[in-house]
Amino acid sequence: MITISPRPVGRNCSTISFASTLYLCPILDLLLAEVPAKWHAELRLGLQEALVNAAKHGNKLDPGKVVIVRFFLVSEFYWWEIVDQGCGFTPDCNCDRSDYLPPDTSENGRGTYLLKTIFDQVHWNEEGTELRLCKQMSRFRFPLVN
């Protein structure tokens, strides 16, 4: 089940929560509804990575646990905060786009690299249960995905 909290009057924030699942199409559609269509594919890829991580790795696909996503639009900045109810996460690396080399036998770090490539800001809280992503529309150079 998907729960959508109505946007409070005068606020620029929406909240969506859903039971841990990998069926993310309707959730991604809601999260991208206010984003210009030409950026949907690129942001959809990044948001899907973040939501899969929260549901699968954070909540262990436990249907009794939820993923909460808060979406903010402030000026030309799009923000998504993704919160899971898992034990937390410590990124394997603070890899920069320029120095990341994918391991030959493992996908560790692939998701972090992908998020840092797509979004302008990627931050986890200290517990590793909340991810904050930001995309500044004026910094879009060209769509990574067409």
DSSP file (Angstrom, degrees, kcal/mol; ACC not computed):
  #  RESIDUE AA STRUCTURE BP1 BP2  ACC     N-H-->O    O-->H-N    N-H-->O    O-->H-N    TCO  KAPPA ALPHA  PHI   PSI    X-CA   Y-CA   Z-CA
    1    1 A M              0   0    0      0, 0.0    18,-1.1     0, 0.0     2,-0.5   0.000 360.0 360.0 360.0 140.2    0.0    0.0    0.0
    2    2 A I  E     -A   18   0A   0     16,-0.2     2,-0.5    14,-0.0    16,-0.2  -0.915 360.0-161.9-107.8 131.4    1.2    3.5   -0.8
    3    3 A T  E     -A   17   0A   0     14,-3.2    14,-2.6    -2,-0.5     2,-0.5  -0.961   3.0-167.4-113.9 128.8    0.3    6.4    1.5
    4    4 A I  E     -A   16   0A   0     -2,-0.5    12,-0.2    12,-0.2    -2,-0.0  -0.967  11.1-148.0-116.6 121.2    0.6    9.9    0.2
    5    5 A S  E     -A   15   0A   0     10,-3.0    10,-0.9    -2,-0.5    -2,-0.0  -0.741  28.0-113.3 -86.3 131.3    0.4   12.8    2.7
    6    6 A P        -     0   0    0      0, 0.0    -1,-0.1     0, 0.0     7,-0.0  -0.308  34.6-101.3 -63.7 148.2   -1.2   15.9    1.2
    7    7 A R        -     0   0    0      1,-0.1     7,-0.1     7,-0.1     3,-0.1  -0.553  40.8-119.1 -69.6 122.8    1.1   18.8    0.8
    8    8 A P    >   -     0   0    0      0, 0.0     3,-2.3     0, 0.0     5,-0.2  -0.328  39.1 -89.2 -62.7 146.5    0.4   21.2    3.7
    9    9 A V  T 3  S+     0   0    0      1,-0.3     3,-0.1     3,-0.1     0, 0.0  -0.327 113.7  11.1 -57.4 130.8   -0.8   24.7    2.6
   10   10 A G  T 3  S+     0   0    0      1,-0.3     2,-0.3    -3,-0.1    -1,-0.3   0.486 107.0 109.2  79.5   2.9    2.1   27.0    2.0
   11   11 A R    <   -     0   0    0     -3,-2.3    -1,-0.3     2,-0.1    -4,-0.0  -0.789  59.5-149.8-111.5 156.3    4.7   24.2    2.2
   12   12 A N        +     0   0    0     -2,-0.3    61,-1.5    -3,-0.1     2,-0.4  -0.100  64.7 101.9-112.6  33.6    6.7   22.7   -0.7
   13   13 A C  E     - B   0  72A   0     -5,-0.2     2,-0.3    59,-0.2    59,-0.2  -0.952  43.6-175.4-125.0 137.4    7.0   19.2    0.8
   14   14 A S  E     - B   0  71A   0     57,-2.3    57,-2.9    -2,-0.4     2,-0.4  -0.940  11.6-151.8-124.0 151.7    5.2   15.9   -0.1
   15   15 A T  E     -AB   5  70A   0    -10,-0.9   -10,-3.0    -2,-0.3     2,-0.4  -0.988  11.4-178.4-128.4 134.2    5.5   12.6    1.7
   16   16 A I  E     -AB   4  69A   0     53,-2.9    53,-3.5    -2,-0.4     2,-0.4  -0.992   4.5-176.5-126.0 135.2    5.0    9.1    0.3
   17   17 A S  E     +AB   3  68A   0    -14,-2.6   -14,-3.2    -2,-0.4     2,-0.3  -0.984   5.2 173.1-131.2 148.2    5.4    5.9    2.4
   18   18 A F  E     -AB   2  67A   0     49,-2.1    49,-2.7    -2,-0.4   -16,-0.2  -0.996  37.0 -99.9-151.7 149.8    5.1    2.3    1.2
   19   19 A A  E     - B   0  66A   0    -18,-1.1    47,-0.2    -2,-0.3     2,-0.1  -0.404  64.1 -79.1 -65.7 147.4    5.6   -1.2    2.5
   20   20 A S  S    S+     0   0    0     45,-2.2     2,-0.3    42,-0.7    -1,-0.1  -0.282  77.3 137.1 -55.7 118.6    8.9   -2.7    1.5
   21   21 A T        -     0   0    0     -2,-0.1    34,-0.1    -3,-0.1    35,-0.1  -0.969  57.4-135.9-155.4 160.8    8.5   -3.9   -2.1
   22   22 A L  S    S+     0   0    0     -2,-0.3     2,-1.5    33,-0.1     3,-0.1   0.357  80.0 101.8-102.8   2.4   10.5   -3.8   -5.3
   23   23 A Y        +     0   0    0      1,-0.2     4,-0.2     2,-0.0    -1,-0.1  -0.699  43.5 150.6 -84.1  90.8    7.4   -2.9   -7.3
   24   24 A L     >  +     0   0    0     -2,-1.5     4,-3.0     1,-0.1     5,-0.3   0.444  29.3 102.1-108.7  -3.2    8.4    0.7   -7.6
   25   25 A C  H  > S+     0   0    0      1,-0.2     4,-2.3     2,-0.2     5,-0.2   0.915  87.7  42.8 -54.1 -51.2    6.9    2.0  -10.9
   26   26 A P  H  > S+     0   0    0      0, 0.0     4,-1.8     0, 0.0    -1,-0.2   0.859 115.4  50.6 -66.7 -30.7    3.9    3.9   -9.3
   27   27 A I  H  > S+     0   0    0      2,-0.2     4,-2.4    -4,-0.2    -2,-0.2   0.931 110.9  47.6 -69.4 -45.6    6.1    5.3   -6.6
   28   28 A L  H  X S+     0   0    0     -4,-3.0     4,-1.5     1,-0.2    -1,-0.2   0.889 109.3  54.7 -62.1 -39.6    8.7    6.6   -9.0
   29   29 A D  H  < S+     0   0    0     -4,-2.3     4,-0.4    -5,-0.3    -1,-0.2   0.919 110.3  46.3 -59.9 -43.6    5.9    8.1  -11.2
   30   30 A L  H >< S+     0   0    0     -4,-1.8     3,-0.9     1,-0.2     4,-0.3   0.905 111.2  51.6 -64.5 -42.0    4.7   10.0   -8.1
   31   31 A L  H 3< S+     0   0    0     -4,-2.4     3,-0.2     1,-0.2    -1,-0.2   0.745 115.5  41.6 -69.4 -22.6    8.2   11.2   -7.2
   32   32 A L  T >< S+     0   0    0     -4,-1.5     3,-1.6    -3,-0.2    -1,-0.2   0.369  81.8 104.4-104.4   3.9    8.9   12.5  -10.7
   33   33 A A  T <  S+     0   0    0     -3,-0.9    -1,-0.2    -4,-0.4    -2,-0.1   0.814  87.3  40.1 -58.0 -33.0    5.5   14.1  -11.3
   34   34 A E  T 3  S+     0   0    0     -4,-0.3    -1,-0.3    -3,-0.2    -2,-0.1   0.384  96.5  96.3 -98.7   3.7    6.9   17.6  -10.8
   35   35 A V  S <  S-     0   0    0     -3,-1.6     5,-0.1     1,-0.1    -3,-0.0  -0.750  89.5 -96.1 -94.3 138.9   10.2   17.1  -12.6
   36   36 A P    >   -     0   0    0      0, 0.0     3,-2.1     0, 0.0     4,-0.3  -0.261  34.9-122.2 -53.5 137.9   10.5   18.1  -16.3
   37   37 A A  G >  S+     0   0    0      1,-0.3     3,-1.5     2,-0.2     4,-0.5   0.789 106.1  66.1 -56.2 -34.1   10.0   15.1  -18.5
   38   38 A K  G 3  S+     0   0    0      1,-0.3    -1,-0.3     2,-0.1     4,-0.2   0.688 104.9  45.9 -66.9 -14.6   13.4   15.3  -20.2
   39   39 A W  G <> S+     0   0    0     -3,-2.1     4,-2.3     1,-0.1     5,-0.3   0.418  85.6  95.5-103.4  -0.1   15.1   14.5  -16.9
   40   40 A H  H <> S+     0   0    0     -3,-1.5     4,-3.0    -4,-0.3     5,-0.2   0.913  81.0  50.8 -58.9 -47.4   12.8   11.6  -15.9
   41   41 A A  H  > S+     0   0    0     -4,-0.5     4,-1.8     1,-0.2    -1,-0.2   0.923 113.9  43.9 -61.1 -45.7   14.9    8.7  -17.2
   42   42 A E  H  > S+     0   0    0    103,-0.4     4,-1.7    -4,-0.2    -1,-0.2   0.946 119.0  41.2 -65.2 -49.7   18.1    9.9  -15.5
   43   43 A L  H  X S+     0   0    0     -4,-2.3     4,-3.1     1,-0.2     5,-0.3   0.841 110.7  58.5 -69.5 -32.4   16.4   10.7  -12.1
   44   44 A R  H  X S+     0   0    0     -4,-3.0     4,-2.6    -5,-0.3    -1,-0.2   0.913 104.9  51.3 -61.6 -42.2   14.3    7.6  -12.3
   45   45 A L  H  X S+     0   0    0     -4,-1.8     4,-1.9    -5,-0.2    -2,-0.2   0.937 114.1  43.0 -59.8 -48.0   17.4    5.4  -12.5
   46   46 A G  H  X S+     0   0    0     -4,-1.7     4,-2.0     2,-0.2    -2,-0.2   0.920 115.7  47.0 -66.8 -44.6   19.0    7.1   -9.4
   47   47 A L  H  X S+     0   0    0     -4,-3.1     4,-2.8     1,-0.2     5,-0.2   0.880 110.1  54.0 -66.1 -37.0   15.8    7.1   -7.4
   48   48 A Q  H  X S+     0   0    0     -4,-2.6     4,-2.8    -5,-0.3     5,-0.3   0.928 107.8  50.4 -62.1 -43.5   15.1    3.5   -8.2
   49   49 A E  H  X S+     0   0    0     -4,-1.9     4,-2.1    -5,-0.2    -2,-0.2   0.927 113.2  46.0 -57.9 -46.0   18.6    2.6   -7.0
   50   50 A A  H  X S+     0   0    0     -4,-2.0     4,-2.0     2,-0.2    -2,-0.2   0.900 114.5  46.5 -66.6 -41.5   18.0    4.4   -3.7
   51   51 A L  H  X S+     0   0    0     -4,-2.8     4,-2.7     2,-0.2     5,-0.3   0.892 111.3  51.1 -70.5 -39.5   14.5    2.9   -3.2
   52   52 A V  H  X>S+     0   0    0     -4,-2.8     4,-3.2    -5,-0.2     5,-0.6   0.932 110.4  50.4 -61.5 -44.3   15.7   -0.6   -4.0
   53   53 A N  I  X>S+     0   0    0     -4,-2.1     5,-2.3    -5,-0.3     4,-1.1   0.916 112.2  47.1 -59.5 -43.2   18.5   -0.2   -1.5
   54   54 A A  I  <>S+     0   0    0     -4,-2.0     5,-2.4     3,-0.2    -2,-0.2   0.933 120.6  36.3 -65.0 -46.7   16.1    1.0    1.2
   55   55 A A  I  <5S+     0   0    0     -4,-2.7     6,-3.1     3,-0.2     7,-0.3   0.925 128.6  31.6 -73.4 -45.5   13.5   -1.7    0.7
   56   56 A K  I  <5S+     0   0    0     -4,-3.2     4,-0.3    -5,-0.3    -3,-0.2   0.952 133.4  22.7 -81.8 -53.3   15.9   -4.6    0.0
   57   57 A H  I  <<S+     0   0    0     -4,-1.1    -3,-0.2    -5,-0.6    -4,-0.1   0.876 130.7  39.4 -86.7 -39.6   19.0   -3.9    2.0
   58   58 A G  I   <S+     0   0    0     -5,-2.3    29,-0.5    -6,-0.2    -3,-0.2   0.981 131.9  22.4 -73.1 -59.0   17.6   -1.6    4.6
   59   59 A N  S > <S-     0   0    0     -5,-2.4     3,-2.1    -6,-0.2    -3,-0.2   0.425  94.8-130.6 -92.2   0.6   14.2   -3.2    5.4
   60   60 A K  T 3   -     0   0    0     -4,-0.3    -4,-0.2     1,-0.3    -3,-0.1   0.811  63.5 -70.9  53.9  33.1   15.2   -6.7    4.1
   61   61 A L  T 3  S+     0   0    0     -6,-3.1    -1,-0.3     1,-0.2    -5,-0.1   0.735  84.9 163.0  55.2  26.5   11.9   -6.7    2.0
   62   62 A D    X   -     0   0    0     -3,-2.1     3,-2.2    -7,-0.3   -42,-0.7  -0.664  33.4-151.9 -74.3 113.6    9.9   -7.0    5.3
   63   63 A P  T 3  S+     0   0    0      0, 0.0    -1,-0.2     0, 0.0    -2,-0.1   0.654  93.2  65.2 -65.9 -12.7    6.4   -6.0    4.4
   64   64 A G  T 3  S+     0   0    0     -5,-0.1     2,-0.3   -45,-0.1    -2,-0.1   0.564  94.6  71.9 -82.3  -9.1    5.9   -4.9    8.0
   65   65 A K  S <  S-     0   0    0     -3,-2.2   -45,-2.2    -6,-0.2     2,-0.3  -0.804  73.1-147.6-106.7 149.9    8.5   -2.2    7.5
   66   66 A V  E     -B   19   0A   0     -2,-0.3     2,-0.5   -47,-0.2    19,-0.3  -0.797   9.6-140.5-116.9 158.2    8.0    1.0    5.5
   67   67 A V  E     -B   18   0A   0    -49,-2.7   -49,-2.1    -2,-0.3     2,-0.5  -0.965  21.2-157.6-109.7 131.4   10.1    3.2    3.3
   68   68 A I  E     -BC  17  83A   0     15,-2.5    15,-3.0    -2,-0.5     2,-0.5  -0.939   7.2-170.2-113.9 132.5    9.3    6.9    3.7
   69   69 A V  E     -BC  16  82A   0    -53,-3.5   -53,-2.9    -2,-0.5     2,-0.5  -0.984   3.9-166.6-125.1 123.6   10.2    9.4    1.0
   70   70 A R  E     -BC  15  81A   0     11,-2.5    11,-2.7    -2,-0.5     2,-0.5  -0.929   8.7-160.5-106.6 133.2    9.9   13.2    1.4
   71   71 A F  E     -BC  14  80A   0    -57,-2.9   -57,-2.3    -2,-0.5     2,-0.4  -0.957   8.8-176.1-117.9 128.9   10.1   15.3   -1.7
   72   72 A F  E     -BC  13  79A   0      7,-2.5     7,-2.8    -2,-0.5     2,-0.5  -0.951  13.6-164.9-123.0 142.6   10.9   19.0   -1.6
   73   73 A L  E     + C   0  78A   0    -61,-1.5     2,-0.5    -2,-0.4     5,-0.2  -0.959  16.2 171.3-124.9 111.9   11.1   21.5   -4.4
   74   74 A V  E >   - C   0  77A   0      3,-2.6     3,-2.9    -2,-0.5     2,-0.2  -0.956  62.8 -56.8-125.9 111.0   12.9   24.7   -3.4
   75   75 A S  T 3  S-     0   0    0     -2,-0.5     0, 0.0     1,-0.3     0, 0.0  -0.397 122.0 -19.9  56.0-118.5   13.6   27.2   -6.2
   76   76 A E  T 3  S+     0   0    0     -2,-0.2    61,-2.8    -3,-0.1     2,-0.5   0.192 117.6 102.1-103.3  16.6   15.6   25.1   -8.7
   77   77 A F  E <   -CD  74 136A   0     -3,-2.9    -3,-2.6    59,-0.2     2,-0.5  -0.886  53.6-161.6-105.8 126.1   16.6   22.4   -6.2
   78   78 A Y  E     -CD  73 135A   0     57,-2.8    57,-2.4    -2,-0.5     2,-0.4  -0.928  14.5-171.8-103.4 125.8   14.8   19.1   -6.1
   79   79 A W  E     -CD  72 134A   0     -7,-2.8    -7,-2.5    -2,-0.5     2,-0.4  -0.944  11.5-174.4-121.2 139.6   15.4   17.1   -2.9
   80   80 A W  E     -CD  71 133A   0     53,-2.4    53,-3.0    -2,-0.4     2,-0.5  -0.998   5.3-165.9-129.3 129.2   14.4   13.6   -1.9
   81   81 A E  E     -CD  70 132A   0    -11,-2.7   -11,-2.5    -2,-0.4     2,-0.5  -0.976   8.5-167.2-113.3 122.9   14.9   12.2    1.6
   82   82 A I  E     -CD  69 131A   0     49,-3.0    49,-2.8    -2,-0.5     2,-0.4  -0.950   5.8-175.1-116.9 121.6   14.5    8.4    1.7
   83   83 A V  E     -CD  68 130A   0    -15,-3.0   -15,-2.5    -2,-0.5     2,-0.2  -0.955   2.4-175.8-122.1 131.4   14.2    6.7    5.1
   84   84 A D        -     0   0    0     45,-2.4   -17,-0.1    -2,-0.4   -29,-0.1  -0.721  30.5-128.5-116.6 173.5   14.1    3.0    5.9
   85   85 A Q        +     0   0    0    -19,-0.3   -18,-0.1    -2,-0.2    44,-0.1  -0.011  68.6 116.7-109.4  26.7   13.6    1.1    9.1
   86   86 A G  S    S-     0   0    0     43,-0.1   -27,-0.2   -32,-0.1   -28,-0.1  -0.011  82.9 -89.7 -84.8-168.8   16.7   -1.1    8.8
   87   87 A C  S    S-     0   0    0    -29,-0.5     2,-0.2     1,-0.3    42,-0.1   0.604  75.0-100.7 -81.1 -13.9   19.8   -1.5   10.9
   88   88 A G        -     0   0    0     40,-0.2     2,-0.3   -30,-0.1    40,-0.3  -0.458  28.3-112.2 114.6 171.2   21.7    1.2    9.0
   89   89 A F        -     0   0    0     38,-0.5    40,-0.0    -2,-0.2   -31,-0.0  -0.999   9.6-161.3-147.4 136.8   24.3    1.4    6.3
   90   90 A T        -     0   0    0     -2,-0.3    36,-0.0    38,-0.1    37,-0.0  -0.976  33.4-121.2-119.0 115.5   27.9    2.6    6.1
   91   91 A P        -     0   0    0      0, 0.0     3,-0.1     0, 0.0    -2,-0.0  -0.254  13.0-135.2 -56.0 140.2   29.1    3.3    2.6
   92   92 A D  S    S+     0   0    0      1,-0.1     2,-0.3     2,-0.0    16,-0.0   0.788  83.8   8.4 -66.6 -27.8   32.0    1.2    1.6
   93   93 A C        -     0   0    0      2,-0.1    -1,-0.1    16,-0.0     2,-0.1  -0.985  57.3-134.0-149.4 157.2   33.8    4.2    0.1
   94   94 A N        +     0   0    0     -2,-0.3    -2,-0.0    -3,-0.1     0, 0.0  -0.378  51.9 179.4-100.0  50.2   33.5    7.9   -0.2
   95   95 A C        -     0   0    0     -2,-0.1     2,-0.3     1,-0.1    -2,-0.1  -0.234  20.9-144.5 -64.6 138.6   34.3    7.4   -3.8
   96   96 A D    >>  -     0   0    0      1,-0.1     4,-0.9    21,-0.0     3,-0.7  -0.665  26.6-111.9 -94.2 154.2   34.4   10.4   -6.0
   97   97 A R  T 34 S+     0   0    0     -2,-0.3     3,-0.4     1,-0.2    -1,-0.1   0.865 116.1  50.0 -54.9 -37.0   33.2   10.1   -9.6
   98   98 A S  T 34 S+     0   0    0      1,-0.2    -1,-0.2     3,-0.0    -3,-0.0   0.750 115.1  39.0 -78.7 -23.8   36.7   10.5  -10.9
   99   99 A D  T <4 S+     0   0    0     -3,-0.7     2,-0.5     2,-0.0    -1,-0.2   0.371  84.3 114.0-110.8   7.2   38.4    7.9   -8.8
  100  100 A Y     <  +     0   0    0     -4,-0.9     9,-0.0    -3,-0.4    10,-0.0  -0.656  36.7 179.7 -83.2 127.1   35.9    5.1   -8.7
  101  101 A L        -     0   0    0     -2,-0.5     3,-0.1     0, 0.0    -3,-0.0  -0.983  30.6-123.2-122.2 118.1   36.8    1.8  -10.4
  102  102 A P        -     0   0    0      0, 0.0     5,-0.1     0, 0.0     7,-0.1  -0.335  30.5-110.6 -61.8 137.1   34.2   -0.9  -10.2
  103  103 A P        -     0   0    0      0, 0.0     3,-0.1     0, 0.0     7,-0.0  -0.337  18.9-130.2 -64.1 149.6   35.4   -4.1   -8.6
  104  104 A D  S    S+     0   0    0      1,-0.2     3,-0.0    -3,-0.1     0, 0.0   0.851 101.4  27.6 -70.2 -34.2   35.8   -7.0  -11.0
  105  105 A T  S    S+     0   0    0      1,-0.0     2,-0.3     0, 0.0    -1,-0.2   0.401 118.0  49.5-112.3   2.3   33.9   -9.6   -8.8
  106  106 A S        -     0   0    0      2,-0.1    -1,-0.0    -3,-0.1     0, 0.0  -0.962  58.8-143.4-142.8 155.2   31.5   -7.5   -6.7
  107  107 A E    >>  +     0   0    0     -2,-0.3     3,-2.2    -5,-0.1     4,-0.5   0.278  55.5 135.6 -99.6  10.1   28.9   -4.7   -7.1
  108  108 A N  T 34 S+     0   0    0      1,-0.3    -2,-0.1     2,-0.1     0, 0.0  -0.391  76.6  15.7 -58.5 128.0   29.9   -3.1   -3.8
  109  109 A G  T 3> S+     0   0    0     -2,-0.1     4,-2.5    -7,-0.1    -1,-0.3   0.202  94.5 106.8  94.1 -16.7   30.1    0.6   -4.5
  110  110 A R  H <> S+     0   0    0     -3,-2.2     4,-2.5     1,-0.2     5,-0.2   0.927  81.8  46.8 -61.8 -45.0   28.2    0.6   -7.8
  111  111 A G  H  X S+     0   0    0     -4,-0.5     4,-2.7     2,-0.2    -1,-0.2   0.904 112.2  49.4 -64.8 -42.2   25.1    2.1   -6.2
  112  112 A T  H  > S+     0   0    0      2,-0.2     4,-2.5     1,-0.2    -1,-0.2   0.924 112.2  48.8 -62.2 -44.2   27.0    4.8   -4.5
  113  113 A Y  H  X S+     0   0    0     -4,-2.5     4,-1.6     2,-0.2    -2,-0.2   0.924 111.3  49.8 -60.4 -45.0   28.8    5.7   -7.7
  114  114 A L  H  X S+     0   0    0     -4,-2.5     4,-2.1     1,-0.2     5,-0.2   0.927 111.8  47.7 -61.0 -46.6   25.6    5.8   -9.6
  115  115 A L  H  X S+     0   0    0     -4,-2.7     4,-2.8     1,-0.2    -1,-0.2   0.913 112.4  48.9 -61.7 -43.1   23.9    8.1   -7.0
  116  116 A K  H  < S+     0   0    0     -4,-2.5    -1,-0.2     1,-0.2    -2,-0.2   0.745 111.2  51.3 -71.3 -22.0   26.9   10.4   -7.0
  117  117 A T  H  < S+     0   0    0     -4,-1.6    -1,-0.2    -5,-0.2    -2,-0.2   0.878 118.1  35.8 -77.7 -39.6   27.0   10.5  -10.8
  118  118 A I  H  < S+     0   0    0     -4,-2.1     2,-0.2    -5,-0.2    -2,-0.2   0.897 114.3  54.6 -82.9 -42.9   23.3   11.4  -11.1
  119  119 A F     <  -     0   0    0     -4,-2.8    16,-0.2    -5,-0.2     3,-0.1  -0.632  67.3-141.5-100.1 152.7   22.7   13.7   -8.1
  120  120 A D  S    S+     0   0    0     14,-2.1     2,-0.4    -2,-0.2    15,-0.2   0.793  92.8  28.0 -78.6 -30.0   24.6   16.8   -7.1
  121  121 A Q  E     +E  134   0A   0     13,-1.5    13,-1.9    -6,-0.1     2,-0.4  -1.000  62.1 177.8-135.4 135.6   24.4   16.0   -3.4
  122  122 A V  E     +E  133   0A   0     -2,-0.4     2,-0.4    11,-0.2    11,-0.2  -0.964  14.3 164.6-137.3 115.6   24.3   12.5   -1.8
  123  123 A H  E     -E  132   0A   0      9,-2.3     9,-3.3    -2,-0.4     2,-0.3  -0.997  20.2-160.5-139.0 134.9   24.3   12.3    2.0
  124  124 A W  E     -E  131   0A   0     -2,-0.4     7,-0.2     7,-0.2     2,-0.0  -0.830  27.7-116.7-103.6 150.0   23.5    9.6    4.5
  125  125 A N    >   -     0   0    0      5,-2.1     3,-1.0    -2,-0.3     5,-0.1  -0.293  39.6 -94.8 -73.9 172.4   22.7   10.3    8.2
  126  126 A E  T 3  S+     0   0    0      1,-0.3    -1,-0.1     2,-0.1   -37,-0.0   0.834 126.1  50.2 -60.8 -34.1   25.0    8.9   10.9
  127  127 A E  T 3  S-     0   0    0    -39,-0.1   -38,-0.5   -37,-0.0    -1,-0.3   0.691 106.5-127.3 -78.1 -18.0   22.9    5.8   11.4
  128  128 A G  S <  S+     0   0    0     -3,-1.0   -40,-0.2   -40,-0.3    -2,-0.1   0.736  82.0 107.3  78.1  23.0   22.7    5.1    7.6
  129  129 A T        +     0   0    0    -41,-0.2   -45,-2.4     1,-0.2     2,-0.4   0.425  69.3  57.6-109.8  -2.3   18.9    4.9    7.6
  130  130 A E  E     -D   83   0A   0    -47,-0.2    -5,-2.1    -5,-0.1     2,-0.4  -0.992  61.2-168.2-135.0 128.2   18.3    8.1    5.8
  131  131 A L  E     -DE  82 124A   0    -49,-2.8   -49,-3.0    -2,-0.4     2,-0.5  -0.948   4.9-160.8-115.9 131.7   19.5    9.2    2.4
  132  132 A R  E     -DE  81 123A   0     -9,-3.3    -9,-2.3    -2,-0.4     2,-0.4  -0.963  10.6-175.1-115.9 125.0   19.2   12.8    1.2
  133  133 A L  E     -DE  80 122A   0    -53,-3.0   -53,-2.4    -2,-0.5     2,-0.4  -0.935   1.2-172.3-120.5 140.8   19.5   13.4   -2.6
  134  134 A C  E     -DE  79 121A   0    -13,-1.9   -14,-2.1    -2,-0.4   -13,-1.5  -0.994   8.6-174.2-135.5 140.4   19.6   16.7   -4.4
  135  135 A K  E     -D   78   0A   0    -57,-2.4   -57,-2.8    -2,-0.4     2,-0.6  -0.986  13.8-152.0-132.6 124.3   19.5   17.7   -8.0
  136  136 A Q  E >   -D   77   0A   0     -2,-0.4     3,-1.6   -59,-0.2     4,-0.3  -0.852   9.3-149.0 -95.1 119.8   19.9   21.4   -9.1
  137  137 A M  G >  S+     0   0    0    -61,-2.8     3,-1.4    -2,-0.6    -1,-0.1   0.834  94.5  57.8 -62.0 -34.9   18.1   21.9  -12.4
  138  138 A S  G 3  S+     0   0    0    -62,-0.3    -1,-0.3     1,-0.2   -61,-0.1   0.670 100.8  60.2 -70.6 -13.3   20.5   24.6  -13.6
  139  139 A R  G <  S+     0   0    0     -3,-1.6     2,-0.5     2,-0.0    -1,-0.2   0.489  72.8 115.0 -93.2  -3.2   23.3   22.1  -13.3
  140  140 A F    <   +     0   0    0     -3,-1.4    -3,-0.0    -4,-0.3    -5,-0.0  -0.551  38.9 178.0 -65.0 120.0   21.8   19.6  -15.7
  141  141 A R        -     0   0    0     -2,-0.5    -1,-0.2     1,-0.5    -2,-0.0   0.878  64.9 -33.8 -88.6 -47.3   24.3   19.6  -18.6
  142  142 A F  S    S-     0   0    0   -103,-0.0    -1,-0.5     3,-0.0     2,-0.2  -0.939  77.2 -80.7-166.2 154.7   22.5   16.9  -20.7
  143  143 A P        -     0   0    0      0, 0.0     3,-0.1     0, 0.0  -104,-0.1  -0.468  28.4-153.5 -65.2 133.7   20.5   13.9  -19.9
  144  144 A L  S    S+     0   0    0     -2,-0.2     2,-0.4     1,-0.2  -105,-0.1   0.813  86.1  41.0 -72.0 -30.3   22.7   10.9  -19.0
  145  145 A V              0   0    0      1,-0.1  -103,-0.4  -106,-0.0  -104,-0.2  -0.969 360.0 360.0-122.3 131.3   20.0    8.5  -20.1
  146  146 A N              0   0    0     -2,-0.4    -1,-0.1  -105,-0.1    -2,-0.0   0.363 360.0 360.0-114.0 360.0   17.8    9.1  -23.2
